[in-house]
Amino acid sequence: MLAGFRHVSDLPLGSAARAPLWEAETVFIFGQSLPSDALAFVELYDLPAGTDAAMTGRQ
């Protein structure tokens, strides 16, 4: 299955709509223009601190 999500931050925490994201074995995360989307990825996948800044180019 291939799924694309434009704004992960639009999916509420605990929402069943996030299930495909939780179940994914491989995730490709591209640059994010919105800090809220970058932070949502960091929280969802337990990424290292500062990863959200790298995704938005705010290093």
mmCIF file as Biopython writes it, N, C-alpha, C and O atoms, coordinates in Angstrom:
data_model
#
loop_
_atom_site.group_PDB
_atom_site.id
_atom_site.type_symbol
_atom_site.label_atom_id
_atom_site.label_alt_id
_atom_site.label_comp_id
_atom_site.label_asym_id
_atom_site.label_entity_id
_atom_site.label_seq_id
_atom_site.pdbx_PDB_ins_code
_atom_site.Cartn_x
_atom_site.Cartn_y
_atom_site.Cartn_z
_atom_site.occupancy
_atom_site.B_iso_or_equiv
_atom_site.auth_seq_id
_atom_site.auth_asym_id
_atom_site.pdbx_PDB_model_num
ATOM 1   N N  . MET A ? 1  ? 0.843  -1.163 0.000  1.0 0.0 1  A 1 
ATOM 2   C CA . MET A ? 1  ? 0.000  0.000  0.000  1.0 0.0 1  A 1 
ATOM 3   C C  . MET A ? 1  ? 0.893  1.232  0.000  1.0 0.0 1  A 1 
ATOM 4   O O  . MET A ? 1  ? 1.938  1.257  0.651  1.0 0.0 1  A 1 
ATOM 5   N N  . LEU A ? 2  ? 0.480  2.225  -0.718 1.0 0.0 2  A 1 
ATOM 6   C CA . LEU A ? 2  ? 1.175  3.503  -0.754 1.0 0.0 2  A 1 
ATOM 7   C C  . LEU A ? 2  ? 0.179  4.578  -0.342 1.0 0.0 2  A 1 
ATOM 8   O O  . LEU A ? 2  ? -0.914 4.668  -0.902 1.0 0.0 2  A 1 
ATOM 9   N N  . ALA A ? 3  ? 0.552  5.380  0.621  1.0 0.0 3  A 1 
ATOM 10  C CA . ALA A ? 3  ? -0.341 6.446  1.091  1.0 0.0 3  A 1 
ATOM 11  C C  . ALA A ? 3  ? 0.465  7.728  1.201  1.0 0.0 3  A 1 
ATOM 12  O O  . ALA A ? 3  ? 1.636  7.708  1.581  1.0 0.0 3  A 1 
ATOM 13  N N  . GLY A ? 4  ? -0.165 8.834  0.868  1.0 0.0 4  A 1 
ATOM 14  C CA . GLY A ? 4  ? 0.469  10.133 1.003  1.0 0.0 4  A 1 
ATOM 15  C C  . GLY A ? 4  ? -0.397 11.040 1.856  1.0 0.0 4  A 1 
ATOM 16  O O  . GLY A ? 4  ? -1.616 11.085 1.689  1.0 0.0 4  A 1 
ATOM 17  N N  . PHE A ? 5  ? 0.223  11.750 2.754  1.0 0.0 5  A 1 
ATOM 18  C CA . PHE A ? 5  ? -0.493 12.674 3.629  1.0 0.0 5  A 1 
ATOM 19  C C  . PHE A ? 5  ? 0.130  14.045 3.484  1.0 0.0 5  A 1 
ATOM 20  O O  . PHE A ? 5  ? 1.346  14.202 3.601  1.0 0.0 5  A 1 
ATOM 21  N N  . ARG A ? 6  ? -0.689 15.016 3.234  1.0 0.0 6  A 1 
ATOM 22  C CA . ARG A ? 6  ? -0.182 16.370 3.010  1.0 0.0 6  A 1 
ATOM 23  C C  . ARG A ? 6  ? 0.154  17.083 4.314  1.0 0.0 6  A 1 
ATOM 24  O O  . ARG A ? 6  ? 1.249  17.625 4.465  1.0 0.0 6  A 1 
ATOM 25  N N  . HIS A ? 7  ? -0.778 17.083 5.249  1.0 0.0 7  A 1 
ATOM 26  C CA . HIS A ? 7  ? -0.557 17.763 6.533  1.0 0.0 7  A 1 
ATOM 27  C C  . HIS A ? 7  ? -0.879 16.787 7.661  1.0 0.0 7  A 1 
ATOM 28  O O  . HIS A ? 7  ? -2.035 16.644 8.057  1.0 0.0 7  A 1 
ATOM 29  N N  . VAL A ? 8  ? 0.135  16.130 8.165  1.0 0.0 8  A 1 
ATOM 30  C CA . VAL A ? 8  ? -0.069 15.171 9.246  1.0 0.0 8  A 1 
ATOM 31  C C  . VAL A ? 8  ? -0.662 15.856 10.468 1.0 0.0 8  A 1 
ATOM 32  O O  . VAL A ? 8  ? -1.423 15.242 11.216 1.0 0.0 8  A 1 
ATOM 33  N N  . SER A ? 9  ? -0.325 17.103 10.672 1.0 0.0 9  A 1 
ATOM 34  C CA . SER A ? 9  ? -0.837 17.820 11.848 1.0 0.0 9  A 1 
ATOM 35  C C  . SER A ? 9  ? -2.348 18.015 11.780 1.0 0.0 9  A 1 
ATOM 36  O O  . SER A ? 9  ? -2.969 18.344 12.790 1.0 0.0 9  A 1 
ATOM 37  N N  . ASP A ? 10 ? -2.955 17.818 10.602 1.0 0.0 10 A 1 
ATOM 38  C CA . ASP A ? 10 ? -4.419 17.916 10.488 1.0 0.0 10 A 1 
ATOM 39  C C  . ASP A ? 10 ? -5.123 16.693 11.066 1.0 0.0 10 A 1 
ATOM 40  O O  . ASP A ? 10 ? -6.325 16.737 11.329 1.0 0.0 10 A 1 
ATOM 41  N N  . LEU A ? 11 ? -4.390 15.611 11.263 1.0 0.0 11 A 1 
ATOM 42  C CA . LEU A ? 11 ? -4.974 14.391 11.821 1.0 0.0 11 A 1 
ATOM 43  C C  . LEU A ? 11 ? -4.830 14.441 13.338 1.0 0.0 11 A 1 
ATOM 44  O O  . LEU A ? 11 ? -3.709 14.468 13.847 1.0 0.0 11 A 1 
ATOM 45  N N  . PRO A ? 12 ? -5.931 14.454 14.061 1.0 0.0 12 A 1 
ATOM 46  C CA . PRO A ? 12 ? -5.858 14.567 15.519 1.0 0.0 12 A 1 
ATOM 47  C C  . PRO A ? 12 ? -5.096 13.405 16.156 1.0 0.0 12 A 1 
ATOM 48  O O  . PRO A ? 12 ? -5.137 12.280 15.658 1.0 0.0 12 A 1 
ATOM 49  N N  . LEU A ? 13 ? -4.409 13.684 17.251 1.0 0.0 13 A 1 
ATOM 50  C CA . LEU A ? 13 ? -3.731 12.628 18.004 1.0 0.0 13 A 1 
ATOM 51  C C  . LEU A ? 13 ? -4.760 11.583 18.402 1.0 0.0 13 A 1 
ATOM 52  O O  . LEU A ? 13 ? -5.857 11.923 18.844 1.0 0.0 13 A 1 
ATOM 53  N N  . GLY A ? 14 ? -4.414 10.332 18.251 1.0 0.0 14 A 1 
ATOM 54  C CA . GLY A ? 14 ? -5.320 9.247  18.601 1.0 0.0 14 A 1 
ATOM 55  C C  . GLY A ? 14 ? -6.336 8.907  17.531 1.0 0.0 14 A 1 
ATOM 56  O O  . GLY A ? 14 ? -7.126 7.979  17.704 1.0 0.0 14 A 1 
ATOM 57  N N  . SER A ? 15 ? -6.331 9.641  16.424 1.0 0.0 15 A 1 
ATOM 58  C CA . SER A ? 15 ? -7.288 9.408  15.348 1.0 0.0 15 A 1 
ATOM 59  C C  . SER A ? 15 ? -6.958 8.114  14.604 1.0 0.0 15 A 1 
ATOM 60  O O  . SER A ? 15 ? -5.789 7.804  14.373 1.0 0.0 15 A 1 
ATOM 61  N N  . ALA A ? 16 ? -7.991 7.367  14.233 1.0 0.0 16 A 1 
ATOM 62  C CA . ALA A ? 16 ? -7.803 6.148  13.434 1.0 0.0 16 A 1 
ATOM 63  C C  . ALA A ? 16 ? -7.209 6.480  12.070 1.0 0.0 16 A 1 
ATOM 64  O O  . ALA A ? 16 ? -6.633 5.606  11.421 1.0 0.0 16 A 1 
ATOM 65  N N  . ALA A ? 17 ? -7.337 7.712  11.632 1.0 0.0 17 A 1 
ATOM 66  C CA . ALA A ? 17 ? -6.773 8.129  10.348 1.0 0.0 17 A 1 
ATOM 67  C C  . ALA A ? 17 ? -5.247 8.086  10.354 1.0 0.0 17 A 1 
ATOM 68  O O  . ALA A ? 17 ? -4.619 8.081  9.295  1.0 0.0 17 A 1 
ATOM 69  N N  . ARG A ? 18 ? -4.661 8.057  11.531 1.0 0.0 18 A 1 
ATOM 70  C CA . ARG A ? 18 ? -3.195 7.964  11.634 1.0 0.0 18 A 1 
ATOM 71  C C  . ARG A ? 18 ? -2.697 6.522  11.576 1.0 0.0 18 A 1 
ATOM 72  O O  . ARG A ? 18 ? -1.488 6.295  11.540 1.0 0.0 18 A 1 
ATOM 73  N N  . ALA A ? 19 ? -3.603 5.543  11.567 1.0 0.0 19 A 1 
ATOM 74  C CA . ALA A ? 19 ? -3.212 4.132  11.586 1.0 0.0 19 A 1 
ATOM 75  C C  . ALA A ? 19 ? -2.247 3.761  10.458 1.0 0.0 19 A 1 
ATOM 76  O O  . ALA A ? 19 ? -1.260 3.077  10.724 1.0 0.0 19 A 1 
ATOM 77  N N  . PRO A ? 20 ? -2.488 4.186  9.199  1.0 0.0 20 A 1 
ATOM 78  C CA . PRO A ? 20 ? -1.520 3.827  8.155  1.0 0.0 20 A 1 
ATOM 79  C C  . PRO A ? 20 ? -0.118 4.378  8.440  1.0 0.0 20 A 1 
ATOM 80  O O  . PRO A ? 20 ? 0.879  3.784  8.029  1.0 0.0 20 A 1 
ATOM 81  N N  . LEU A ? 21 ? -0.045 5.494  9.133  1.0 0.0 21 A 1 
ATOM 82  C CA . LEU A ? 21 ? 1.257  6.066  9.475  1.0 0.0 21 A 1 
ATOM 83  C C  . LEU A ? 21 ? 1.947  5.239  10.554 1.0 0.0 21 A 1 
ATOM 84  O O  . LEU A ? 21 ? 3.156  5.016  10.493 1.0 0.0 21 A 1 
ATOM 85  N N  . TRP A ? 22 ? 1.177  4.784  11.542 1.0 0.0 22 A 1 
ATOM 86  C CA . TRP A ? 22 ? 1.751  3.981  12.626 1.0 0.0 22 A 1 
ATOM 87  C C  . TRP A ? 22 ? 2.224  2.626  12.128 1.0 0.0 22 A 1 
ATOM 88  O O  . TRP A ? 22 ? 3.237  2.104  12.595 1.0 0.0 22 A 1 
ATOM 89  N N  . GLU A ? 23 ? 1.486  2.055  11.178 1.0 0.0 23 A 1 
ATOM 90  C CA . GLU A ? 23 ? 1.760  0.699  10.713 1.0 0.0 23 A 1 
ATOM 91  C C  . GLU A ? 23 ? 2.844  0.630  9.634  1.0 0.0 23 A 1 
ATOM 92  O O  . GLU A ? 23 ? 3.312  -0.459 9.300  1.0 0.0 23 A 1 
ATOM 93  N N  . ALA A ? 24 ? 3.233  1.741  9.106  1.0 0.0 24 A 1 
ATOM 94  C CA . ALA A ? 24 ? 4.209  1.753  8.011  1.0 0.0 24 A 1 
ATOM 95  C C  . ALA A ? 24 ? 5.547  1.186  8.459  1.0 0.0 24 A 1 
ATOM 96  O O  . ALA A ? 24 ? 6.032  1.491  9.548  1.0 0.0 24 A 1 
ATOM 97  N N  . GLU A ? 25 ? 6.136  0.358  7.604  1.0 0.0 25 A 1 
ATOM 98  C CA . GLU A ? 25 ? 7.464  -0.177 7.895  1.0 0.0 25 A 1 
ATOM 99  C C  . GLU A ? 25 ? 8.559  0.726  7.348  1.0 0.0 25 A 1 
ATOM 100 O O  . GLU A ? 25 ? 9.677  0.730  7.865  1.0 0.0 25 A 1 
ATOM 101 N N  . THR A ? 26 ? 8.251  1.483  6.318  1.0 0.0 26 A 1 
ATOM 102 C CA . THR A ? 26 ? 9.200  2.425  5.724  1.0 0.0 26 A 1 
ATOM 103 C C  . THR A ? 26 ? 8.499  3.764  5.558  1.0 0.0 26 A 1 
ATOM 104 O O  . THR A ? 26 ? 7.381  3.826  5.048  1.0 0.0 26 A 1 
ATOM 105 N N  . VAL A ? 27 ? 9.145  4.821  5.984  1.0 0.0 27 A 1 
ATOM 106 C CA . VAL A ? 27 ? 8.552  6.151  5.913  1.0 0.0 27 A 1 
ATOM 107 C C  . VAL A ? 27 ? 9.545  7.093  5.238  1.0 0.0 27 A 1 
ATOM 108 O O  . VAL A ? 27 ? 10.721 7.138  5.599  1.0 0.0 27 A 1 
ATOM 109 N N  . PHE A ? 28 ? 9.058  7.838  4.260  1.0 0.0 28 A 1 
ATOM 110 C CA . PHE A ? 28 ? 9.850  8.876  3.615  1.0 0.0 28 A 1 
ATOM 111 C C  . PHE A ? 28 ? 9.258  10.210 4.042  1.0 0.0 28 A 1 
ATOM 112 O O  . PHE A ? 28 ? 8.089  10.487 3.777  1.0 0.0 28 A 1 
ATOM 113 N N  . ILE A ? 29 ? 10.045 11.018 4.687  1.0 0.0 29 A 1 
ATOM 114 C CA . ILE A ? 29 ? 9.585  12.327 5.154  1.0 0.0 29 A 1 
ATOM 115 C C  . ILE A ? 29 ? 10.379 13.376 4.388  1.0 0.0 29 A 1 
ATOM 116 O O  . ILE A ? 29 ? 11.602 13.457 4.507  1.0 0.0 29 A 1 
ATOM 117 N N  . PHE A ? 30 ? 9.679  14.165 3.611  1.0 0.0 30 A 1 
ATOM 118 C CA . PHE A ? 30 ? 10.323 15.207 2.828  1.0 0.0 30 A 1 
ATOM 119 C C  . PHE A ? 30 ? 10.276 16.519 3.594  1.0 0.0 30 A 1 
ATOM 120 O O  . PHE A ? 30 ? 9.637  16.601 4.643  1.0 0.0 30 A 1 
ATOM 121 N N  . GLY A ? 31 ? 10.934 17.529 3.089  1.0 0.0 31 A 1 
ATOM 122 C CA . GLY A ? 31 ? 10.929 18.840 3.726  1.0 0.0 31 A 1 
ATOM 123 C C  . GLY A ? 31 ? 9.520  19.319 4.011  1.0 0.0 31 A 1 
ATOM 124 O O  . GLY A ? 31 ? 8.614  19.120 3.202  1.0 0.0 31 A 1 
ATOM 125 N N  . GLN A ? 32 ? 9.339  19.933 5.129  1.0 0.0 32 A 1 
ATOM 126 C CA . GLN A ? 32 ? 8.035  20.425 5.544  1.0 0.0 32 A 1 
ATOM 127 C C  . GLN A ? 32 ? 8.082  21.947 5.629  1.0 0.0 32 A 1 
ATOM 128 O O  . GLN A ? 32 ? 9.021  22.521 6.182  1.0 0.0 32 A 1 
ATOM 129 N N  . SER A ? 33 ? 7.052  22.597 5.070  1.0 0.0 33 A 1 
ATOM 130 C CA . SER A ? 33 ? 7.022  24.058 5.123  1.0 0.0 33 A 1 
ATOM 131 C C  . SER A ? 33 ? 6.388  24.573 6.414  1.0 0.0 33 A 1 
ATOM 132 O O  . SER A ? 33 ? 6.658  25.697 6.836  1.0 0.0 33 A 1 
ATOM 133 N N  . LEU A ? 34 ? 5.556  23.761 7.031  1.0 0.0 34 A 1 
ATOM 134 C CA . LEU A ? 34 ? 4.897  24.175 8.268  1.0 0.0 34 A 1 
ATOM 135 C C  . LEU A ? 34 ? 5.577  23.544 9.481  1.0 0.0 34 A 1 
ATOM 136 O O  . LEU A ? 34 ? 5.712  22.322 9.543  1.0 0.0 34 A 1 
ATOM 137 N N  . PRO A ? 35 ? 6.003  24.351 10.437 1.0 0.0 35 A 1 
ATOM 138 C CA . PRO A ? 35 ? 6.599  23.790 11.649 1.0 0.0 35 A 1 
ATOM 139 C C  . PRO A ? 35 ? 5.679  22.803 12.354 1.0 0.0 35 A 1 
ATOM 140 O O  . PRO A ? 35 ? 6.154  21.834 12.947 1.0 0.0 35 A 1 
ATOM 141 N N  . SER A ? 36 ? 4.369  23.036 12.300 1.0 0.0 36 A 1 
ATOM 142 C CA . SER A ? 36 ? 3.430  22.120 12.966 1.0 0.0 36 A 1 
ATOM 143 C C  . SER A ? 36 ? 3.458  20.736 12.328 1.0 0.0 36 A 1 
ATOM 144 O O  . SER A ? 36 ? 3.331  19.733 13.031 1.0 0.0 36 A 1 
ATOM 145 N N  . ASP A ? 37 ? 3.622  20.664 11.003 1.0 0.0 37 A 1 
ATOM 146 C CA . ASP A ? 37 ? 3.710  19.364 10.332 1.0 0.0 37 A 1 
ATOM 147 C C  . ASP A ? 37 ? 5.012  18.664 10.699 1.0 0.0 37 A 1 
ATOM 148 O O  . ASP A ? 37 ? 5.017  17.461 10.960 1.0 0.0 37 A 1 
ATOM 149 N N  . ALA A ? 38 ? 6.105  19.400 10.721 1.0 0.0 38 A 1 
ATOM 150 C CA . ALA A ? 38 ? 7.397  18.818 11.085 1.0 0.0 38 A 1 
ATOM 151 C C  . ALA A ? 38 ? 7.356  18.280 12.507 1.0 0.0 38 A 1 
ATOM 152 O O  . ALA A ? 38 ? 7.844  17.181 12.769 1.0 0.0 38 A 1 
ATOM 153 N N  . LEU A ? 39 ? 6.779  19.044 13.428 1.0 0.0 39 A 1 
ATOM 154 C CA . LEU A ? 39 ? 6.688  18.610 14.817 1.0 0.0 39 A 1 
ATOM 155 C C  . LEU A ? 39 ? 5.787  17.381 14.938 1.0 0.0 39 A 1 
ATOM 156 O O  . LEU A ? 39 ? 6.059  16.502 15.756 1.0 0.0 39 A 1 
ATOM 157 N N  . ALA A ? 40 ? 4.722  17.303 14.140 1.0 0.0 40 A 1 
ATOM 158 C CA . ALA A ? 40 ? 3.835  16.138 14.158 1.0 0.0 40 A 1 
ATOM 159 C C  . ALA A ? 40 ? 4.593  14.874 13.764 1.0 0.0 40 A 1 
ATOM 160 O O  . ALA A ? 40 ? 4.378  13.816 14.355 1.0 0.0 40 A 1 
ATOM 161 N N  . PHE A ? 41 ? 5.482  14.973 12.770 1.0 0.0 41 A 1 
ATOM 162 C CA . PHE A ? 41 ? 6.292  13.821 12.382 1.0 0.0 41 A 1 
ATOM 163 C C  . PHE A ? 41 ? 7.245  13.430 13.500 1.0 0.0 41 A 1 
ATOM 164 O O  . PHE A ? 41 ? 7.412  12.244 13.784 1.0 0.0 41 A 1 
ATOM 165 N N  . VAL A ? 42 ? 7.868  14.406 14.131 1.0 0.0 42 A 1 
ATOM 166 C CA . VAL A ? 42 ? 8.805  14.129 15.223 1.0 0.0 42 A 1 
ATOM 167 C C  . VAL A ? 42 ? 8.089  13.388 16.343 1.0 0.0 42 A 1 
ATOM 168 O O  . VAL A ? 42 ? 8.616  12.415 16.882 1.0 0.0 42 A 1 
ATOM 169 N N  . GLU A ? 43 ? 6.900  13.839 16.694 1.0 0.0 43 A 1 
ATOM 170 C CA . GLU A ? 43 ? 6.143  13.212 17.773 1.0 0.0 43 A 1 
ATOM 171 C C  . GLU A ? 43 ? 5.636  11.829 17.362 1.0 0.0 43 A 1 
ATOM 172 O O  . GLU A ? 43 ? 5.693  10.888 18.154 1.0 0.0 43 A 1 
ATOM 173 N N  . LEU A ? 44 ? 5.146  11.702 16.140 1.0 0.0 44 A 1 
ATOM 174 C CA . LEU A ? 44 ? 4.571  10.440 15.673 1.0 0.0 44 A 1 
ATOM 175 C C  . LEU A ? 44 ? 5.608  9.331  15.610 1.0 0.0 44 A 1 
ATOM 176 O O  . LEU A ? 44 ? 5.328  8.198  16.001 1.0 0.0 44 A 1 
ATOM 177 N N  . TYR A ? 45 ? 6.803  9.646  15.119 1.0 0.0 45 A 1 
ATOM 178 C CA . TYR A ? 45 ? 7.834  8.633  14.932 1.0 0.0 45 A 1 
ATOM 179 C C  . TYR A ? 45 ? 8.950  8.687  15.972 1.0 0.0 45 A 1 
ATOM 180 O O  . TYR A ? 45 ? 9.967  8.009  15.828 1.0 0.0 45 A 1 
ATOM 181 N N  . ASP A ? 46 ? 8.764  9.488  17.015 1.0 0.0 46 A 1 
ATOM 182 C CA . ASP A ? 46 ? 9.738  9.589  18.099 1.0 0.0 46 A 1 
ATOM 183 C C  . ASP A ? 46 ? 11.139 9.881  17.549 1.0 0.0 46 A 1 
ATOM 184 O O  . ASP A ? 46 ? 12.116 9.221  17.902 1.0 0.0 46 A 1 
ATOM 185 N N  . LEU A ? 47 ? 11.204 10.882 16.679 1.0 0.0 47 A 1 
ATOM 186 C CA . LEU A ? 47 ? 12.466 11.279 16.053 1.0 0.0 47 A 1 
ATOM 187 C C  . LEU A ? 47 ? 13.301 12.119 17.028 1.0 0.0 47 A 1 
ATOM 188 O O  . LEU A ? 47 ? 12.756 12.686 17.975 1.0 0.0 47 A 1 
ATOM 189 N N  . PRO A ? 48 ? 14.604 12.202 16.808 1.0 0.0 48 A 1 
ATOM 190 C CA . PRO A ? 48 ? 15.469 12.970 17.703 1.0 0.0 48 A 1 
ATOM 191 C C  . PRO A ? 48 ? 15.095 14.461 17.737 1.0 0.0 48 A 1 
ATOM 192 O O  . PRO A ? 48 ? 14.595 15.019 16.760 1.0 0.0 48 A 1 
ATOM 193 N N  . ALA A ? 49 ? 15.349 15.069 18.869 1.0 0.0 49 A 1 
ATOM 194 C CA . ALA A ? 49 ? 15.110 16.502 19.018 1.0 0.0 49 A 1 
ATOM 195 C C  . ALA A ? 49 ? 15.880 17.268 17.954 1.0 0.0 49 A 1 
ATOM 196 O O  . ALA A ? 49 ? 17.025 16.930 17.652 1.0 0.0 49 A 1 
ATOM 197 N N  . GLY A ? 50 ? 15.273 18.277 17.395 1.0 0.0 50 A 1 
ATOM 198 C CA . GLY A ? 50 ? 15.906 19.092 16.376 1.0 0.0 50 A 1 
ATOM 199 C C  . GLY A ? 50 ? 15.602 18.635 14.960 1.0 0.0 50 A 1 
ATOM 200 O O  . GLY A ? 50 ? 15.877 19.358 14.002 1.0 0.0 50 A 1 
ATOM 201 N N  . THR A ? 51 ? 15.035 17.439 14.817 1.0 0.0 51 A 1 
ATOM 202 C CA . THR A ? 51 ? 14.698 16.938 13.487 1.0 0.0 51 A 1 
ATOM 203 C C  . THR A ? 51 ? 13.666 17.835 12.820 1.0 0.0 51 A 1 
ATOM 204 O O  . THR A ? 51 ? 13.708 18.025 11.605 1.0 0.0 51 A 1 
ATOM 205 N N  . ASP A ? 52 ? 12.741 18.390 13.597 1.0 0.0 52 A 1 
ATOM 206 C CA . ASP A ? 52 ? 11.714 19.261 13.021 1.0 0.0 52 A 1 
ATOM 207 C C  . ASP A ? 52 ? 12.350 20.505 12.406 1.0 0.0 52 A 1 
ATOM 208 O O  . ASP A ? 52 ? 11.912 20.970 11.354 1.0 0.0 52 A 1 
ATOM 209 N N  . ALA A ? 53 ? 13.371 21.039 13.051 1.0 0.0 53 A 1 
ATOM 210 C CA . ALA A ? 53 ? 14.051 22.218 12.495 1.0 0.0 53 A 1 
ATOM 211 C C  . ALA A ? 53 ? 14.750 21.873 11.192 1.0 0.0 53 A 1 
ATOM 212 O O  . ALA A ? 53 ? 14.750 22.670 10.253 1.0 0.0 53 A 1 
ATOM 213 N N  . ALA A ? 54 ? 15.349 20.684 11.130 1.0 0.0 54 A 1 
ATOM 214 C CA . ALA A ? 54 ? 16.019 20.259 9.891  1.0 0.0 54 A 1 
ATOM 215 C C  . ALA A ? 54 ? 15.022 20.084 8.753  1.0 0.0 54 A 1 
ATOM 216 O O  . ALA A ? 54 ? 15.333 20.400 7.605  1.0 0.0 54 A 1 
ATOM 217 N N  . MET A ? 55 ? 13.827 19.584 9.058  1.0 0.0 55 A 1 
ATOM 218 C CA . MET A ? 55 ? 12.811 19.371 8.020  1.0 0.0 55 A 1 
ATOM 219 C C  . MET A ? 55 ? 12.298 20.682 7.443  1.0 0.0 55 A 1 
ATOM 220 O O  . MET A ? 55 ? 11.898 20.735 6.280  1.0 0.0 55 A 1 
ATOM 221 N N  . THR A ? 56 ? 12.307 21.727 8.240  1.0 0.0 56 A 1 
ATOM 222 C CA . THR A ? 56 ? 11.782 23.010 7.766  1.0 0.0 56 A 1 
ATOM 223 C C  . THR A ? 56 ? 12.887 23.965 7.343  1.0 0.0 56 A 1 
ATOM 224 O O  . THR A ? 56 ? 12.615 25.091 6.926  1.0 0.0 56 A 1 
ATOM 225 N N  . GLY A ? 57 ? 14.129 23.519 7.449  1.0 0.0 57 A 1 
ATOM 226 C CA . GLY A ? 57 ? 15.249 24.377 7.053  1.0 0.0 57 A 1 
ATOM 227 C C  . GLY A ? 57 ? 15.560 25.468 8.056  1.0 0.0 57 A 1 
ATOM 228 O O  . GLY A ? 57 ? 16.165 26.480 7.701  1.0 0.0 57 A 1 
ATOM 229 N N  . ARG A ? 58 ? 15.153 25.279 9.320  1.0 0.0 58 A 1 
ATOM 230 C CA . ARG A ? 58 ? 15.376 26.280 10.373 1.0 0.0 58 A 1 
ATOM 231 C C  . ARG A ? 58 ? 16.582 25.943 11.226 1.0 0.0 58 A 1 
ATOM 232 O O  . ARG A ? 58 ? 16.635 26.348 12.388 1.0 0.0 58 A 1 
ATOM 233 N N  . GLN A ? 59 ? 17.542 25.224 10.699 1.0 0.0 59 A 1 
ATOM 234 C CA . GLN A ? 59 ? 18.705 24.796 11.491 1.0 0.0 59 A 1 
ATOM 235 C C  . GLN A ? 59 ? 19.531 25.961 11.951 1.0 0.0 59 A 1 
ATOM 236 O O  . GLN A ? 59 ? 20.542 25.772 12.627 1.0 0.0 59 A 1 
#
